[in-house]
Amino acid sequence: HSAAQGLHIKIVGQQQAIEAQRRFNGAFNQGHSPYLVHKLIQAYGVRFVDPAPAIAELMGSAFKPGDQCMLIPLTDVDGAVWSLQTIYPCAWKPNGSPVATDKIVLKDSRKSGSMHWLAKSGESAPGWILIAEGYATAATVHEATSLPTVMCVDSGNMAKVVKAVRAKYQDHRLMVCADDDHTTQSKTGRNPGLTAAHSAATEVGGYWCSPQGLQAAESD
């Protein structure tokens, strides 16, 4: 980027950070997320909002009255909000996109290096910190262990989040909990979830693990 482009990106990023905080502040502390129900997990540090009528219409018959979106604040390691991930009740195609999705990060916000703590670690009490890609994986491992847990949105953001957590929590042991993208591997020969977890853990002297015994039809 040129200096002017870099400044523009920084200014827009700061504006969107304010917008992310505004949206989160205006949402409900409790709500109904079909995503949480389907994944059999609980809400940790998230809020809920009704989808805009136009988006509800794009979801079609899969959308049921009362279904809500889940808002996940994405912060830096010190807790300042920079972005927001919305998980919708069901998939839809934004702005005429050919691909339907149920997860969208706030446009032009600073996702890179941003994270969400499901349960924060005490800085003065060294122990384990678990790090996972998406919310469902993070919530699942947290509920299984009751340990401090952070999500980093996707595999491409994992290395930056792991480095930031390591820099702040130097005496903690980090466990990177991988998504096993075995269906992707069967199609492309690559497994981005396992690769990202192994690489990030190795770089900071951490540990990594992956789900065992998955059947062909099961997701991570």
N, C-alpha and C positions, 0 to 999 in steps of 0.2 A: 504493500500500500504506500501511496505518497503520504507526506505529512498531513496534507489537507484531508485526505480520505481517512487517515487514522484518527484525526481530530473529530471528524464527522461521526465515525463509528462510536467513538468514546462518548460524545454528547448524546447521540441517540440511545446508547446503552444506558446512560444515566437517566434519561427521560423514561425509558421503559422500566427501569428499576423502580421509579416512583409509581408508574402505572401498575406494576406487579403488586406492590405493597398496597395500593389503593384497592385493587380488585380483591385481594386477600382480606383486607380489613372489612370490606363490605359484604363478605360472605358469612354463611351460618356456621356456628361451631359444631352443630349436629345436622345430620341429613341422611338421605338414602342413596347410596351408590351401588348400582348393580355390579360394578366391578369388584367391590369389596365382598359382596355376597357370593359372586361366582368364584372368587379366589379363596374364599373361606378365611379372610383376614380382617383385622381391625384397623381403625383409623388412628394414626399417630402424627400429631402436629399438622393436620390437614383441615380444610374447611370445605363447605358445600354450597353450591349455587344452582338455581334452575337454569337449564339451557335456554338460550334465546329462542323465541318462537320459530324464527326462520331456520335455525339449525335443527330444532326438534322435527320440523317438517322434512328436512333432508334425511333424517334418520329413518323415516318411513314407519312401517308397522312394528319394527323392532322396539321403537320407543314407546314406553308406557307412562301415562300420567303419574306424576309423583317421583319419577326417576330423576336423579340429580347428577350434576358434574362434581367431580372431586378436584379441588385446587391444592396443588403441592407447591409450597414456596421453595425456591431454589436460592441458596445463600452461599456466601463465601465461608471459609472455615471459621470465621469469627462471628457469623450469624447475620451479617448484613444481607438483606434481600436484593437480589439482582434479576431474578427471573421467576417464572411461574409455569408449571406444567399442569395442563388441564386434562383429566381423564374423563371422557364422556360416557354416558350410559351405554352407547353402542357406536359402531363405526359410521362415519359419514365422509363425503368427499368435499373437502374445503376448496372454495374458489374454483370449482370446475375441475379439480384434480381427478385424474383417472384412477387414482389409488385411494381406497377408503382407509381411514384411520380412526382410532378412538383416543389417541394421545397427541396433544399439540403443545409445543413450547411457545411462549409468547414471542411473537415476531420481533426481530431486531433487538432482542434482549441478550444479555451476556450469559449464555448457557455454559460456555467453556470454563471449566474449573469450578462450576457451581454444583451444589449438593443439597441434600435434605437429610437432616438428622431425625431419625425416628425415635431415638433415645440417646441423649447426649452423655458423653463421658466426663467424669470429673478429672480435671487436669492434674490434681494432686494425688490421685489414686490409680497408679499404673495397673493395667490389666489388659484385657482383649478389647479391640474395636473391630467389628465386622463391617465389611464394605461390599455392597452388591450393586448390580446395574440398575434394575428397575424397582418400583415400589413393591410389587408383589413378592419378588424374591427377598428383598430387604425385610419386609414384614414377616415373611415366613421364617427366616432364620432368626429374627429377633424373638418371635414368639416361641421358637424351639429352645432358645438359650437364655433369654432375658438380658442379653449383653447389649452394650451401646452399639448402635447400628446406623450406618449412613448409606444413602443411595446416591448414585452418580448419573442417573438417567439412562446412559447407554455405554456400550463398550468403548466407543471413541473418546469418551470423556473420562474414562476410568483412570488412566495414568496421571492426569493432572489432579484429580481429586485425591488419589492415593498419596501423591507427593505432598499436597497441601496438608493432609491429615498427618502424615509422618513428620513434617516440619513443626507442627504445633504440638503433637503428642509424641515426643521423641522417646519416651520410656515405655510406651505401650507396645503390645504385640498386635500386629495387624493381620487379620485373616480376610483375604479377598475371596468372596463366595461367587464362583463363576456360574454364568448361564451356560448350559451345555447345548449349543446350537447344532444338535445332531441332524436335524432335518436339513439345515443349510449345508452341513458338511456332506450329506448324501447327494446333494444337487451340485455343489460347487467344489467340493474337496477341501473347503476351508471352514474352520470353526472359530468365528471371531470372538465368541464369548470365552472359550477356554484360552485362546491366544492372548487376549487382553488381560485376563486375570493372571496368567502365568507371568507375563511380561511385567505388569505393574508390581506384582508381589516381589519378583526377583530384584527389581530396580531399587526397592526400599528395604530389602532384607526382611520382607514379610513372608507370610504363609498363604497358601491358596488351597481351595477345595472345590469339588464339583459334585453334582448329584450322581448317585450310584444306582444302577439297576433300572434305568429308564427303559420302558418298552418303546417299540418303534412308533407307536401312535401317541405316546406321551410327550408333553412339552417339558421344558426345564422347570 
